Amino acid sequence: NNIDIEYAKEKGIIVKNAAGYSTMSVVQHTFAFMFAFLNQIPYYDKWSKEGKWCESPIFTDYSRILNTLSGKKHGIIGLG
């Protein structure tokens, strides 16, 4: 924790812990980012919105490598 509890008490600042708050939402958001970046969604979203698909003779862009979760190792860095 990075909060100086004693200083907060001296200044009359109430510090509370919201343990478990939004835990499932954070997990879901983490997985959403993981899938978005594995599938290059930010890139292809921008590419499509800029109309670049019409400039391609095959109406798509294969310049980005799409990845899968299969065969990958995953870890959690910075719990909390």
Helices and strands as residue ranges (DSSP letters): H 5-10, H 23-38, H 41-49, H 52-55
